[in-house]
Structure formats: structure tokens, C-alpha cells
Amino acid sequence: MAEKIQRFINDNAAARWAALILIALMMFFGYMFVDVMSPLQSLIEAERGWTPSVFGTYAAAEYLLNVCGFLILAGIILDKSGIRFTGTLAASMMLLGACIKYVGISDWFQATAFNEWLNSWWISLPGSAKMASLGFMIFGCGCEMAGITVSKSIAKWFKGKEMALAMGVEMAIARVGVFAIFSISPWLAEKFGTVVKPVAFCTVLLLIGLIFYLVFCVMDKKLDKQLGAVEDADLEDQFKLSDVKGIFSSRIFWIVALLCVLYYSAIFPFQRYGANMLQCNLNGITASAASDIFRWFPIGAAFITPFLGSYLDHKGKGATMLIWGALLLIFCHLIFAFVLPATHSKLLAYSTIVILGVSFALVPAALWPSVPKIMEPRFLGSAYSLIFWVQNIGLCFVPLLIGTVLQAVNANNPAVIAAKQAIENGATNTFIPYDYTVPLIIFAMFGVLAMFFAIYLKAIDKKHGYGLEEPNIKK
């Protein structure tokens, strides 16, 4: 009897958790690359002339091709071709995009004729930013494709087991990647005196991540062989393009998707500007000191997410967690907007950052394991991809909005004008003290809207019985 229970590789706890670690490390390195330049906004402005609006355009580029439909295609590829092919393709695209971005910001590229040509049109966006944005677009396609592939991989390997805990652990490992890069990136930039070295370092890590995923593919192939590939084959054979229309016509899909885009629009774009915001609101501390504070943001999420996942598996209350996560988000952004500039308290900055991390644990930990409860398994990959697609619309345009607003509200700021004039006169180490009040209010409003959708989702779940408040592991 025991032999029959242990016939599949994912029935072995060590094997399925090893598989999780391999795919989580790929996302760990991916998250490091996403934010490698986030703590370096001041340095890239001085070194390459990237204003806040240019930096916002670059940040938005990560999501541009996804918004234009790539993520929808990615979900179809995932449901048709499986997790091994899609994940390998995703990791390869991340590596390719990283290489292009590295070339774009390199000292060598600045002296090339191609860079001169790039500088000759759309002159408000430097050639280095154009090239970096192109690379970030390709990387972003791979990163988002990897995200939906990892979600489906976990659903496959942990079906009927600790799925929410596994998703929580994967997210926790990825969040530690943000902590790591906010620690490492400023240090490398200061040590070598350039933004190029941190990007090069993370590009090498993406190559290692691709290798890790290939090892996972070997394990997954063995699992399919043991299963006779029956389960995946059935899912892929049943998937039809018409299923995409069915997903779009689902009311609960739109509730979840809009909740997702509103919440994440107040998190990921904030990460791009968070370290610089702390510099400005704490009386011009160094970029490295600001990064040392901001890096604790993902640690709150990384620490608590696995516990939340385990709680969801055994106790449930997923919809309630979404509401509390949105409330904490609103609270933190309002503290940053009004209290921190008045007090300049580092202790307040640290504590608010950690609380924001707790919010970032509550919402993803409850959101992603809920999707298999509301969508059929045969088009789960497409469901994830379409939610990611809606999310990417916000993540594409919100950095542009924040960068534009930040520049506009500071257009007549005397301190900002004086600092920029000093930079034009050759003072490369001059700090620009932006006022972040309005952008932070915008982030808080996203949280308010997300909270309303979370409340609505809980009401819909109570009425129709999707099981969002119920545990994943039935006794």
C-alpha cells in the first residue's frame, strides 16, 4: 500500500520541495534584475541624464509588450506546450533582455554610432534609455511568462498537498531577491563608480537561473513519465482558444483581475521610486542609506508569507486577508506622504516599510492560490496569464504616470531647480530633493479601490460558494 502511495516523484516531500526551490531561484534572480536599478535613480540621472520621466518610461517598458498582447499569447503557449517548454523559453528571454539592457547602459555603447543615431530622435529619451528599455521589454516578457509558468508548475506538483504554502514559499524567496538587490546594487555601484556593474552581476545570475530551470525540467519530465503524461495531455488537448472568451466573460475573473492590478500598481511602481522617496523625505540621506532602509520592505513579506500560506491551507480566510492587505497598504502610503516628511524619523521609515511588507504578504499569499478555485484546470495557465495581462496594463502606465506627476509637481520647486543647475554645471554628486506627496497619495488611492474590490469579492464568494474562505487541505 505504501509503495502505491509513493509511486509518483511529487509524492516524495523532498523531491517536490527541491523542485520548488529550483523554480523559485529562477524567479529570485529575475526579481533581482527587475529592481537592480531601483536604488540607483539618483546615480543614473547624474551618469546618463535620466530624469524622473525618463526613469518612469524605462520602468514602464518592462510591461509594454505584455500589455500589447504577449501575455495572452504566453498563456496559450503554456496551456498548449506545457511548463517545460514555456519555462525554458521564459528564462531564455529574461537572459536575452538583460544582455541588451547591459549593453545599452555600458560605457562602450555610449561612444557608438548606433547610440548617436538613437539620440537623434525622441531626444527627450537618451539613447542609453532607449536601448535599456528595449532590453527591459524583452526581459519583462520572459519574467511575466515565467511567473505564470511557476504558478502552474506549483499547482501541478502540489495538487492536493501544501499548494498555498508552496506558493507562499516561492513568493517569499522571490521577495528576498528584492532585499538582496537593494543591499547589493548600491554597494556595487559605489565600489565601481558606475551603474553598469550591478546590471552585469544580475545578468550572470539570470544565466544561473536558466540552468536551474533546466534541472527542474528533468525532474518534471520524470513526473510526466510516471503519470503517463495523462493528466497534462488531457488538459492541453481540451484547451481551446474559445476558452479565452469564456474567461473574459467571467465576472469573478474581472473582480480578481481588477483587485490585482490596483493593488500591484501601488507596490511595484512604488519600488522603482521608494529608495529615492526615502532620500527626499529623510533630509537627503545617501542613496546607499535609503536602500538600506527600503530593502527591509520585502523582508516582512518574505518572513510572513509561508506562514500565511500554511494558514490558508489549513484554516482558509483568503478573501479576508485581501481586505486587510489593502488596508495596510493605504495606511503605509499615507504615512510616507504626510508623517515621514514632517518627522524625518528613520525609525518610522523602517517600521512603515516592514508593515508595507506585511501587506505585500497578505494579498499575494491569498490571491494566487485562489485562482485554481475559481477557474477550471484545463485553462488555468491562460487564466493566470490574463490576470497578469490586466495587471501589466497598470504596471506599464503607472510608472509613466508617477514619473510625469513627480516631474510636474516639482517643476517650480526651488530646491529641485537649484540642484539640477548644479548638475548641469558639473556637480555630479548633487542630490535632487523631490517632493513625493502627490505620487504617494496616488498610490494610496489605488489601495482604496483595491480594498473595495476585496470587500466585493468576499461578498460574491459568500453568495456563490467559491471556497475562498475555506482551507485548501480538507480534513
Buried (B, 14 or more C-beta within 10 A) or exposed (E): EEEEEEEBBBBEEEBBBBBBBBBBBBBBBBBBBBBBBBBBBBBBBBBBEBBBBBBBBBBBBBBBBBBBEBBBBBBBBBBBEBBBBBBBBBBBBBBBBBBBBBBBBBEEBBEBEEBEEBBEEEEEBBBBBBBBBBBBBBBBBBBBBBBBBBBBBBBBBBEEBBBBBBBBBBBBBBBBBBBBBBBBBBBBBBEEEBBBBBBBBBBEBBBEBBEBBBEBBEBBEBBBEEBEBEBBEEBBEEBEEEBBEBBEEBEBBBBBBBBBBBBBBBBBBBBBBBBBBBBBBBEBBBBBBBBBBBBBBBBBBBBBBBBBBBBBBBEBBBBBBBBBBBBBBBBBBBBBBBBBBEBEBBEBBBBBBBBBBBBBBBBBBBBBBBBBBBBBBBBBBBBBBBBBBBBBBBBBBBBBBBBBBBBEBBEEBEBBEEBBEBBEEEEEEBBBBBBBBBBBBBBBBBBBBBBBBBBBBBEBBEEEEBBBBBBBBEE
